[in-house]
Amino acid sequence: MPARASTVRGREFGASVRAVVDATGMSHRAIAELLGWDPQKISDLLTGKGGVDEIDFARLLGLCRVREEEFNHLMALLKVSREKGWWQHYKGVLPIKMRTLIEHETVASEIHSWHLTLVPGLLQTREYIRPLFEVWPKIETKDIDKRVEARVGRQRILEPGHKFFFYVHEQALLLPVGGETVWRDQLHHLLRLSVRPYISIRVVPTRIGAHAGTMGEFSLMKFKKISPVVYADTMNSGLFMEDDASVDLYSEILKSLAGVALDEEESRRLITDIVS
């Protein structure tokens, strides 16, 4: 089946509109009839394909009794919903729940990711996560518990039906986050996860020196019905890349990392040696 003609922004837009429409308690067909629309028009809108002008969209939001703040947000998103790529910039730190990222991780059939400095977030224990938030600037103490639970909540996708390929630099495994006990428990957790058939953990050893991943960490998400998406973040922004050139570039980086990383069994042995 060909990839849907949608974008990261468009899918976020569609999900937001779906929430507004569903909150009315009316069926999509009933709303289409009230607006004089073909039901397919509603369907296209909710899957991020657009297909409405500002006047029609304002009519829909009025019917759904959307509040002014949400109205303005959705109208602004409508104008850019067809644009590829999305730099989500925040004035402070990243929000507690990364809605766009979580939605894409949830429906991804494969996630390929590279981690240079820390154990992958999807594989971190609660005890490992907490000290990270405690030392990062601009993180409010009152929000730490919520942030820990939000990150742990993302790990619900670590189930059959998805495939995960983690490339981790050896130095990330040596960093004693949270002290020796927490650090050792985290490495044991990696060993337990590594035997699951749908999770691949491969270590890039320090001894190889320079490698293609030195420019930074990222994830490449692949889907059954939509085009691949690359994601990278900083302390206060997240970048989604979906153009062919970016996807090809990061795919080449992953291919290069695969060529220098230890295989799965060698990686387990190295982690065991470190924790011992």
C-alpha positions in Angstrom: 0.0 0.0 0.0 1.5 3.4 -0.9 2.4 5.8 1.9 -0.4 8.2 2.9 -0.1 11.8 1.7 0.3 13.2 5.2 3.0 14.9 7.2 4.0 15.0 10.9 2.3 18.4 11.3 -0.7 17.1 9.4 -1.1 14.0 11.6 -0.8 16.1 14.7 -3.4 18.4 13.3 -5.7 15.5 12.4 -5.3 14.0 15.9 -6.2 17.4 17.5 -9.2 17.8 15.3 -10.4 14.3 16.0 -10.3 15.1 19.7 -12.4 18.2 19.2 -14.9 16.3 17.0 -15.2 13.3 19.3 -15.8 15.6 22.3 -19.1 16.6 20.7 -20.5 13.1 21.1 -21.8 13.2 17.5 -20.8 10.7 14.8 -18.5 11.9 12.0 -21.3 11.3 9.5 -23.7 13.4 11.5 -21.2 16.3 11.6 -20.6 16.0 7.9 -24.4 16.2 7.2 -24.8 19.3 9.4 -22.0 21.0 7.5 -23.2 19.8 4.1 -19.9 17.9 3.6 -19.1 14.5 2.0 -18.2 12.1 4.8 -14.8 11.6 3.1 -14.0 15.2 3.7 -14.2 14.6 7.5 -12.1 11.4 7.1 -9.4 13.2 5.1 -9.3 15.9 7.7 -8.9 13.5 10.7 -6.1 11.6 9.0 -4.0 14.7 8.4 -4.6 15.0 4.7 -6.3 18.4 5.0 -8.7 19.2 2.2 -10.6 22.2 3.8 -10.2 25.9 3.5 -10.1 28.3 6.5 -13.8 29.2 6.2 -15.0 25.6 6.2 -12.6 24.7 9.0 -13.9 27.6 11.1 -17.4 26.4 10.5 -16.4 23.0 11.9 -14.8 24.4 15.0 -17.8 26.6 15.6 -20.1 23.6 15.4 -17.9 21.8 17.9 -18.0 24.8 20.3 -14.2 25.1 20.5 -12.8 27.6 22.9 -10.9 30.6 21.6 -7.4 29.5 22.6 -7.8 26.0 20.9 -9.5 27.7 17.9 -6.5 29.9 17.3 -4.1 27.0 17.8 -5.9 24.8 15.3 -6.4 27.6 12.7 -2.6 28.3 12.8 -1.8 24.6 12.5 -4.2 24.3 9.5 -2.0 26.8 7.6 1.2 24.7 7.9 -0.3 21.2 8.0 1.0 20.3 4.5 4.6 21.4 5.3 7.2 18.6 5.7 9.4 18.7 8.8 8.7 20.3 12.1 10.9 22.1 14.5 9.0 22.2 17.8 10.7 24.9 19.9 9.8 25.6 23.5 10.7 28.7 25.5 11.7 26.6 28.5 12.5 22.8 28.6 10.8 20.1 26.6 7.2 19.5 27.8 6.4 16.7 30.3 4.6 14.7 27.6 5.9 14.8 24.1 2.6 14.2 22.4 3.8 14.2 18.8 6.7 11.9 19.5 4.6 9.5 21.5 1.9 9.3 18.8 4.5 8.4 16.2 6.4 5.9 18.5 3.1 4.2 19.2 2.2 3.4 15.6 5.8 2.8 14.4 6.5 -0.7 13.1 10.2 -0.3 13.6 12.3 2.2 15.7 16.0 2.5 14.9 17.9 4.7 17.3 21.4 5.8 18.2 22.6 6.8 21.7 25.9 8.4 22.4 25.9 9.6 26.0 23.1 7.8 27.9 21.2 4.5 28.0 18.2 4.9 25.5 15.2 6.5 27.1 12.9 3.7 26.2 15.2 1.3 28.1 15.8 3.4 31.2 14.7 2.3 34.7 12.8 4.7 37.0 15.8 5.0 39.3 18.1 5.9 36.3 15.6 8.5 35.0 15.1 10.5 38.2 18.8 11.7 38.7 18.8 12.9 35.1 15.9 15.2 35.7 17.3 16.3 39.1 20.5 17.7 37.5 19.2 19.1 34.2 18.6 22.9 34.3 15.2 24.5 34.3 13.4 21.3 35.4 11.1 22.2 38.3 11.3 19.9 41.3 7.5 19.6 41.5 7.4 18.2 38.0 10.1 15.5 38.4 7.7 12.7 39.4 5.4 13.6 36.4 8.4 13.6 34.0 9.7 10.2 35.3 6.2 8.6 34.9 5.8 10.2 31.4 9.1 8.6 30.3 8.3 5.3 31.8 4.8 5.5 30.2 6.5 5.7 26.8 8.0 2.2 27.4 4.6 0.6 27.0 5.4 0.2 23.4 8.1 -2.3 24.2 5.9 -5.2 23.2 5.7 -7.7 20.2 4.3 -6.0 17.1 7.1 -3.4 17.1 10.7 -4.0 16.4 13.4 -2.0 18.1 17.1 -1.6 17.1 19.2 0.3 19.6 22.8 1.3 18.9 24.5 2.5 22.1 28.1 3.8 22.6 30.1 2.0 25.2 30.8 5.3 27.0 27.1 5.6 27.6 27.1 2.3 29.5 30.1 3.4 31.6 28.4 6.6 33.0 27.4 5.7 36.6 24.1 7.6 36.6 22.4 7.6 40.0 25.4 5.9 41.7 26.8 2.4 41.5 23.7 0.5 42.6 21.3 2.3 40.2 23.9 2.0 37.4 24.4 -1.7 37.9 20.6 -2.3 38.1 20.2 -0.4 34.8 22.8 -2.6 33.0 21.1 -5.7 34.3 17.8 -4.3 33.0 19.5 -3.9 29.6 20.6 -7.6 29.7 17.0 -8.7 30.5 15.6 -6.7 27.7 18.2 -7.8 25.2 16.9 -11.4 25.0 13.5 -10.3 23.8 13.3 -11.3 20.1 11.9 -7.9 19.0 14.6 -5.9 20.8 18.1 -5.6 19.4 20.8 -3.8 21.5 24.2 -3.4 19.9 27.1 -1.6 21.5 29.5 0.6 19.5 32.9 0.0 21.3 35.1 2.9 22.3 38.2 1.3 20.7 36.9 2.1 17.1 37.5 5.8 17.6 35.7 8.2 15.2 32.5 6.9 13.7 29.4 8.2 11.8 27.4 8.8 14.9 29.6 11.4 16.5 27.3 14.3 15.2 24.6 13.4 17.7 21.7 11.1 18.7 18.5 10.5 16.8 15.7 8.0 16.1 14.4 6.8 12.7 10.8 5.5 12.9 9.4 3.4 10.2 5.6 2.8 9.6 3.4 0.4 7.6 1.3 3.1 6.0 3.2 6.4 6.2 6.7 7.5 5.2 9.6 7.2 7.7 10.4 10.0 10.1 13.7 11.0 11.8 13.5 12.6 15.3 16.2 14.4 17.2 15.9 16.7 20.3 17.7 19.2 22.5 16.8 20.4 26.0 14.1 22.8 24.6 13.2 21.6 21.1 12.4 18.6 19.0 13.0 18.2 15.3 11.0 15.9 13.0 12.5 15.3 9.6 10.6 13.5 6.9 12.1 14.7 3.6 13.8 12.0 1.5 17.3 13.6 1.8 17.2 13.6 5.6 15.8 10.1 5.8 18.5 8.8 3.4 21.3 10.6 5.3 20.3 9.2 8.7 19.7 5.7 7.2 23.3 5.8 6.0 24.5 6.7 9.5 22.6 3.7 10.9 24.1 1.5 8.2 27.5 2.7 9.1 26.9 2.1 12.8 25.7 -1.4 12.1 29.0 -2.0 10.4 31.1 -1.1 13.4 28.9 -2.2 16.3 29.3 -5.4 18.2 26.7 -8.0 17.4 23.9 -8.8 19.9 25.7 -11.6 21.7 29.1 -9.7 21.8 27.2 -6.7 23.2 25.6 -8.8 25.9 29.1 -10.1 26.9 30.5 -6.5 27.0 27.6 -5.3 29.2 28.1 -8.3 31.5 31.8 -7.5 31.7 31.1 -3.9 32.6 28.6 -4.7 35.3 30.9 -7.4 36.7 
